Amino acid sequence: MDKEGKKMKIITAKKITVLSVLILCVFLSGCGCGKKKKDPAAEQVLKISITPEPSPTPKPEEVNQDAVVTNGNITMVNEYLTKQASTDEE
C-alpha cells in the first residue's frame, strides 16, 4: 500500500499543478486579451473648434484712427481698441 499511496500523492500533485497552470493561463488571458485599443486621438482632451462668424466691421472713417491699420490696399479695424475708445468716452 505504501507504493500506491506514493503514486496517488504524485498523481494528485500533478493534477494540482496542471489545474493551477490552467487557472493561471485563464487569468492572464482575461487580463490583456479582448481589451480594445484606444485611438490616440480619443485619449486626448476634446478639442473644440469654433467657426468664426463674420461680424460687421465699422467703417474706418467712423472709428478712432488709433484703431485703424492700413497695410498696402488692406485696411483693418481693431475692434478691441474701438471698444476701449467707446468706453473711455462714456
LINNORUR-V254106 format. One record per backbone hydrogen bond with DSSP energy under -1.0 kcal/mol. NH is the residue of the N-H (numbers start at 1). CO is the residue of the C=O. E is the energy in kcal/mol with one decimal. If there is no record, write none. Layout:
NH/CO/E, NH/CO/E
//
This chain:
5/1/-2.2, 6/2/-1.7, 7/3/-2.1, 8/4/-2.3, 9/5/-2.0, 10/6/-2.4, 11/7/-2.9, 12/8/-2.7, 13/9/-2.4, 14/10/-2.4, 15/11/-2.4, 16/12/-2.4, 17/13/-2.4, 18/14/-2.8, 19/15/-2.7, 20/16/-2.4, 21/17/-2.5, 22/18/-2.5, 23/19/-2.3, 24/20/-2.4, 25/21/-2.5, 26/22/-2.3, 27/23/-2.4, 28/24/-2.7, 29/25/-2.4, 30/26/-1.6, 32/28/-1.2, 33/29/-1.4, 43/39/-1.2, 62/59/-1.4, 67/64/-1.8, 69/76/-3.0, 71/74/-3.1, 74/71/-1.8, 76/69/-3.4, 78/67/-3.3, 82/78/-1.8, 83/79/-2.7, 84/80/-2.5, 85/81/-2.4, 86/82/-1.9, 87/83/-2.2, 88/84/-2.0, 89/85/-1.6
//
